[in-house]
Amino acid sequence: MRRFKLANVLFEVEDFLKYDTALLYRPKKGSMVSAGADGTFRFSGEVDFCTYFNAISAAKWRHYTGLVSIRLHLEVAGDPVRVKTVGLTKHAEDGPVDEVASTSVLFDAAADFKTHEVDVPMGDALVSGFVLSTAGSARVRNAYYYTLVEDAQVRPVRLALCTTTFKKEEFIVPNIKRIRAGIIESGEPIADGFHMFVVDNGKTLDAKALTGDGVTVIPNVNAGGAGGFARGMMAARESEADFTHVVLMDDDVRMSVESLKRLHALLSLVRSEYSRAFVNGAMLQLEQPSLQFEDVSYVRSLGGFAKVKPDLHVNTREGIVHNEMIDVEVDQAYGAWWFSCIPMSYIDEMGLPMPFFVRCDDVEFGLRCKPIYMTMNGICVWHARFEGRFNAAVACYQYMRNMLVTRALHVRGGQRVFMLLYWRLFHIYLRTMDYAAAELWLDGLEDYLDGPDVLMKGDPFEAMGAAIAKAEKYVPVGDLDPNVMHNLEVNLSWLQGDYSGHTLRKLLVAIPHDRHWFPDFMLSDKPGMLSPSVSENFTPWYKTAMRKQLVAMSPDGRRGAVRTIDRERWHALNARYRELMTRYRNTHEAVEERYRFKMREMTSAAFWKRYLGL
């Protein structure tokens, strides 16, 4: 039997977590803690380590790997220390957290560090952890969870980390340094066969200086996230390293190398039923680091996406237990590519991403492969929140075109309802006078109807560049028309909460009323304020209805755009919508068949090499 480390206990807090230390530990009131750069944790009083990073997901390890025993290793010095190991569970999602098992051991005082090892509860525990307490002052270091396994149980795992970047040096360069120091030079098992491929779509990195010591920077044409990840997948596939998995990760994230180490440990021990599973890391919010936004989502048959889990605060025992009790093995699932681990065998069998540029590349790939997904506390990245970053070129053009292609390839049924939702959103853009977004919504439909050649030919950035040029431009509020801003009632709280009110008001918001039907004398000259994104428009409806002008305002109130009623453009967009819908009804079945026929070619290495000019 050999010792196999499952997870390190983290003591040192990253700079962006200094106000969210409860992801690592929770001192009891009156207790004192400090973590040194040497890895030593000093404390007095009581400290709870049943946390997102420092508890162990007992049920997941049982389920994914078949483990029945996990032990905790500690090196302790100072006054006597009591360690209490705890098993936690919940019997209902809205129920309390219960301690299903616990043991308590007292370690004697020691001037120098002494090694102690204890069993952690497995049994019925969803999550297991420990609590340390001392009446005096103590130190602890080199703490980790491990198990005993036969050599034959350990699978060979060689990870290729692929990250696509576009002028995000402030994120990608520190991440390269972090991975070099924490993984490549660590001497731990993950370092064997690990390599980081950085695909530079902006061609702004110093590739020569950054390449080497387990890192390769690859300058690439700007073919979006899909093109960057395809390039990274090809580089991993063509390497002599014989990688078993590729890990796709966004460039604009903060990350902990411990997440990659836990991923490696999990893949090394998985049972045969999960040997070809995808592992998706959770996205936690940079602005609120203990808020988990998403790990696995799915495509609704009738349209749109849905998260498997609600937003969860994972700085509490309740949050980490709730997170592990929700089953992510659902139909039509996909994992976003801010952190997604894919067995290389899928790329060999199923091909590379679709040439979507951005949006739905991860959705389509998940639906194509239909894998099982695994998730686990502590496997994650931190990403800036998406709210308030509306970009019609992405949210309207790219989403509409790419989602229609994805549905044509993989989703049977529900298309009539999906197109009703399309109709509703198009008219919401019109009634809020975001004519550019409505036009891009139509552009996405038209390019979809034009067939696969739109995706396969031309400059990868051309369609995206044209969409960006059309989208509404947001400028500093000081540059907006002063006459409009002088008369505008500004209340930023309207952009950050739901003010739709009771049922009648919600109904009035839902009805597709449109100011364009009314003559000017019935409309107010006083402007109204709303969010750029229709999905985030919480402004009370009566503050925007029947106005000739609206100001689309970012949630922080710093940038905006003035919209003025334009009936001529409104009529033209409605006419174009009717023409495109007639074309859709007459041709959509043939168009779907063309995409299905071309899918293998569009996801082949030969196509991507031509597309990227390799």
N, C-alpha and C positions, 0 to 999 in steps of 0.2 A: 504494500500500500504506500502511496505517496501523498504528501501534503499538497493541497491545491488551493491557492488563495482565490477567494471569491470576490472580495471587496475590501478596500482600505477604509479605515475610519479617518475622516478628514478633520483636522484641527485648525489649520491655517485658513483664514477667511480671505477670499478674493476681494479686491478693492471695491467692486460693484455690489458685493454682498455685505458690506460693513453694517448696513442698517437692517439686514435680514439674516442675522447669524442663526436664527431658529431653523434654518435649513440644515445646520450642522449640529447645534446644541442649544439647549434651553436651560440656563442657570435658574435655580429656585431663587426667589426674592431674598436678597441679603447675601447670596453667594458671590464669590469673586472668581473671575477666569481671565487667563491671558494665554495667547498662543505665540510661541517664538518661531523665528525663521528656521531654527534648528530642528523643528518638528516636535518640540516638547510643549505639552499642554499643562499649565499650572492652574490649580483650582483650590478653592476652599468652599465648604458647604456641600450643596447637592447640585448635580448637573445631569440633565436628561438627554441621552443620546438616541432616543427613539424618534429619529428625525428622517427627513427625506433622503439625506445622503448617508446617515450613520446607523440607521436601522437596516435590517436585511429582509428582503421580500421572501419570507419563508414559503408561502404558498406558491409563488411563482417558481422558486427553485425546485420545490417538490414536483410541480406540474410539468415544467419544461425539461427537467433533467432527471427526475426520479430520486433526488437526494433525500435521505431520511435523517441525516445527522449533519449539523453545522456547529462549529466551535468558534469561540471568540478568543483571540490572542491579545494579551495586554502586557506591557512592561511598565511597572509602577515603582515609584520611589516616594519617600517622605513619611508622613504620619499614616497610621492605619487607614485603609481604604475599604469601604464596603461596595461590592459590585452586586447589583440586582439585575438579573436577566428577566426580560418580560416578553410574553407573547400577547399580541393584540389582535382582536377580531371585531367584526360587526355582524350582526345577524340580519340587519336590514339597512338599506342605503341611508334611510333617514333615522336610523337608530343610533344609540350611544356606542362608544368604543368600550369594549370589555377586555379586561386582562384575563386571559384563559389559562395562563400558566406563569409562574415566576419562581425563581430561586434566589437566595441571597448568600453571599460568601464574604467573609471578612479577611482581607489581606493584612498581614502584620506589617508594622513599621519597618522601613528599610532605608538606610542611608544612601545606598546606590540602587540602581534599577534592578528589579527582580521580575522574572517572567512568570505570568500566571495564565492559565487557560481554563475556560469553563464552557460547558454546553449551553447553547441557546435553545429556547423552546421551539419545537417544530409542531408536531401534532395538528391541532386545529387552528394554529395561528396563521393569520394572513400576513402579518408583519411581526418581526421580533427585534428587540433591541436591548439596551442596557442603561442603567442609571448608576453613576458613581457618586459616592458621598464620603466626606471626611470631616471629623470634628476639628482638625487642624489645617495643615497645608500639605498638598501632595502634588506629584507630577506624574504624567503618563505619556508614553510615546509608543510608536510602532505598534499601533492597534490595528487589527484586521480580522476578518472572518475567513475561515477556511474549512475544508472538508478533507476526508481521506478517500482516495479513489485508486483503483487499479490503473496501471499504465494504459491498458487496452481501452479504458473508458474515455481517454482524452483524445479528442479529435484534433488533427492538424488544422490550424487556422492561420492564414496569412492575409492581412488586411491591406487593401489599397484605399487610402482616403483621397477622395476627389472633391475639390472645392473649386467652384467657378467664381471668378471675381471680375468686377468692372469698376475700376477706379475707387476701390475701397481699402486703400493702403492702411488707414487707421485701424482697421479690423484685421486684415489678412496678415500683415507683417507680424504683429504680436502673436497671432495664432500659430504662425510658423515657428516662432521662437519657443512658444509654450509647448508645442508638440515635439520639437527637437529635444528640449531639455527634459520633458516629462515622460516621453515615450521612447524616442529613437535612442537616446543616450541613457536610458533608465536601467538597462541590463535585465529588465523583467521579461517574462515570456512573450509579451505582446511585441517586443522589439524585433524578434526574429521574423523576418519576412514582411515587416511593416514598411510602407512607403507612402509618402504624401505627394499627390499630383495637384499642382495649382495651375488651373487653366486661366490664363490672363486675357480675357476678351477685350480689355481696354489697351493692352500692350503698353502699360505704364510702369510695370514692375521692372526692377533690375534683375532680369532672369539669370544672368551670369553670376551675380553676387549671391543670389538666394538659392541657386541650385547646388546640390551636393549634400552629403551626410543624410541621406534618406529623403530628400526633397527634390522634386523636379518641377520647375516652372516652365509652362508651355505657352508661348504667345499664340493667340488664336484670333481669327476674325470674329467680329461681334455678331454671333448668331444666337444671342440670348442665353438664358439658363439652359435650355434644351441642348443648344449647340455646344456649350461648355461641358455639360455633363456627358454628352455623347463623346466628345473628344477625350475626356478623362477615362471613360469606360474603355475606349479603344486603346488608349495608352496602357491601361492596366491589363487588358486582354492580350496585347502584343508583347508584354514584358516577359522576360525569361523567369520571373520570380514565381510563376504559377500561383497567383493569388486565388484564394478560395472565395473571398467576398470583396465587394467594392462598397465603400461607405460614402454616400453623397452628402455634402454639407454646404450650407450657404456660406457666403463670404462675410456677410455683415452680422455675425453672431459673436457672442462671448461664450466660451466653452471651458469645461474642466476636463483635463486629460483623464481623470478618474472615470468619466463616462465611457471613454474608449476602452479603458482597462476592464471595466465591468462587462462591456459588450464582448470583448475577447474571451473573458472567462465563461460567459454564458454560452457562446458559440462552441467553446471547447468541450462542453459537457452535455449538450442537448441530446435528448432522446431521438431515436430515428424518426419519430412522428414530426419532429420540429427541425430536422436537419436542413430542410429547405425553406424554412420560415424566413420572412423579412423581419428585421428588428427596427422599429421606429422610435427615435428619441422624441421626447416631449419638447414642446416649445414653451418656455417660461418667459414672462415679459421683462425686458430690461428695465422698464420704468417702475415695475413692481415685482422684484425678482422672485417672490414666493408665490406668484399667481401663475398657475399652469393653464395655458390657453387651449392646448390641443396636443394629442399624440396620434390617434388614428381617427379618420373620418370615413364617410361613405357617400356614395352618390344615390340620391333619391331617384326612384324609378320615374317619378312624375316631374323631376326637375330639381336642379340645385344640389348643394352639398349639405351635409349635417355632421356635426361632431358626435363621436360615440360618447364622450364624457362632457359634462358641464364644466365651466370654469371652476377650478379647485384651488383653494389656498393650502399649499402643501407645507406650510410652516407650523402645522398643528398635527397632533396625533390623529385626529379625526380625518384630516385631509389626506394623509399618507395611506391610511387604511382604506378609506373610500376609493382612492385612486387605484388600489390593487384589487379591489373586489369587483370592479366593472369589467365584464368580458369584452375584449376588443376583437374577438373572432366573429365578425359579422359579414353578411353578404355585401358585395359591391364595395368592398373596403379599399382604401388607398392610404398611403402615408406620405405626407408632404416631405419635400426634399430639403428641408432645413437640416435634417439628420435622419438618413434612411440607409440601412444596411441591407444589401441585396446579394444573395449568393451568385457567384459568377456563372453558375450553370444556367441561370435564367437568361443572362445576356447571350450566352451561346445558343440557347434554344429559341428564345422569344425575340431577340434582336435589341436594337438600341432605341432611344426615345424617338417619338414623332417630332418632325421639325416645326415645332409650334412657336419657337422663340421664347415666350413666357406664357404662363397660365395653362393649366391642365396637362402639362407634360407628365407630372407625377400622377395625376388622376388617371390619365389614359394608360400609363404603364402598369399601375396597380390593377386596373380592370382587365388589362390584357393578360397579366401573369396569374391573377387570382390566387395569390399566396395566402398562407396563414401569417398573421402578424403577431409578433411578441412585443411587449413593452415592459418596463420595469422602473421603479423609483430609482433615481440617480443616473439614469441614462437620458440626457437632455442637452439642450443648448438654451441660451437666452437671446431673444430677438426683440427688436423694437416692435411695439404694438402696431397693428395695421390700421386701426381707426384713425381718421384724420389725414390719411395719406392717399386720398382718392385721386386716381389718374384714369381719365376716361379712355385713353389709348389702350390701357391694360384691362380695366374693369368692363369696358363696353366692347371695343373692337376685338381684342385678343380673346376675352372670355367667350363672346358670342360665337366667333368662328371656331375656336378650338373645342368648345363644349359640344357644338353641333357635330363636329367630326368625331369626337369621342363617343357620343351617343350613337352615331351611325355605325361605328365599329363594334360597340360592346353592349349597348342598352336596347333591349327589345321592349316595345310597349311604352305607353305613357307619353308618346310624342305629341298628341293633341293637347294634353294638359300643359306640357312644356311650352308649346307655342302660344297657349293662352297666357302663360306667365310672361313670355317674351312680349306679347301685345301689351300686357299691363305695364311692364317696366318701360317700354318705349313711350307709352302715353304719360307715364309719370315724369319722364325726362322732358317731354314736351310741355306739360302743364307747369313744371318748375322752370321753364324757359331755358333749359340747358340744351340748346339746339345742337351744339357740337357733340354732346354725348348721344343724342338721338341719331345724329347722322352717322356716328361711329358704330352705333348699334346696328344700323342698316348696312353699313359697309361690311361688318362681320358676316351678316347673313348673305350678302351678295357674293363675297369672296368664297364662302362655303359652297354656294350654289355653282360657282365657276369651276369647282372640282379640284382634284389633287395637284394640278399644275401650279396653282397659286402658291402651294407650300413647297413645291419641288424645284421651281425655277427662279432665277433672278438673285439679286443681292439679298442675303438673309435679313439685313436691317431695313430694306427698302419699305416694306409694308408697315413696319413699326415706326419708322421715321415719318412716313406720311400721316400715320395716325397721331403721332405726337404733335405734328404741325397743326392738325385740325383741332386738337383738344383745347378746352377752355384754359386760358392762362391766368394764373393767380399771381398777384403782385403785392408788394407791401401796402398795407391799408393807407399809408400816407400818400401813396401815388394814385389812389382812387379819386373819382370825381368828388371834390369837396362839397358841392351842392347836395349830392346824394348822401354822403356821409353825415352832413349836418342834420339831415332830416331822418336819419336812420335810428331806430330804437335798438340799441345794442344790449344784449343780455347773453353772455357766453354760456350761462347755465343751460340755456335752451339747446345748445349743441352737445350736451354731455348727459342728458337724462331724458326719459320718456315722459312727455307732457301731453300725450294723446288723450288722457283723462278717461272718463267713463265710457260706457258702451256706445252712446250716441255719438260722441266725438270721434271715437275710433271708426265708426261707420262713415262719418263724414270725411275722414281722412282717406278711407279705403275707396270711396266712390270716385271714379275718374272724372271729377269736375275739372273744367278747363276755362281759364280766364279769356282764352282767345275767342270764345263764342260771344262775348259781351262787347258792346260798343264802348268807346273810350270814356264817355261821360259817366258810365257806371263803374269805372275803375278808379281807384285812389291814386293820387300822385305821391303819397307817402310810401317810401320803399319798405320792403320787409327783409328779414334776415333768415338765412337757412344754411344748412350744411351742404357742401358740394356733393356729397354722396346721398342718393335717395335712401339707401339702407340705413343711414345714420341721421336722417332728418327728423329730429325730435321737436323742432320748433312748433309751438302751438299753431294749428292750422289757420286760426283766425288772424294770426299775425302776418301771414303771407298771402292769403286768398285775396283776390280782387285787387291786386296791386299791379301797376304798370312796370315797376322795377323791383328786382330782388338783388340782394348782395349775398353771394355765396361766400361764407366765411370759414376759415380754418378754426378748429376747436380752441386754439390758443389766441385767436383774434388778431393774429399778426399779418395774415395774408388773405386776400379776397379777390372777387371778380364781380363786376356789376353786370346784371342781365336786364335787358330792356325788351319789352314785348315787340315781336316782329311777326305780324300775321302772314306776310308774304312767305317768309321762310317756313312758318308753321304749315301753311297750305302745301308747299312744295314737298316737305318731309312726309306729310300724310299721303300725298299722291304717290310718292316713291314707295312708301310702305305697302300700299295696296298693290302696286305693280309687282313688288318682290314677293308678296304673299301669294299672288296668283301664280307666279313662276314656281314658287315652292310647292304649292299643291299639285302642279302639273308634272314636276320633275324630281321631287325629293327621293322617290324610290330608286330611280336610276342613278341619282347622285350618290346615294348611300352605297349602292353596289360598286360604283367606281372607286370609292374610298376603300372598301373592303378588298377590292382587287389589287390596289396599289400598296396596301399596308406593308407587306413583306419587303417590297422594294424600298419604301420610304424609311424603313427601320434597319436597313442593311448597312454594313460597314462600307460597301462599295459606293452606295449613294452618299453617305455622310462624307466620305473622302472627297468626292466630287464637289459636294455642297460647300465644304470648308476649304476647298482649293488645295488639298494636300497632294 
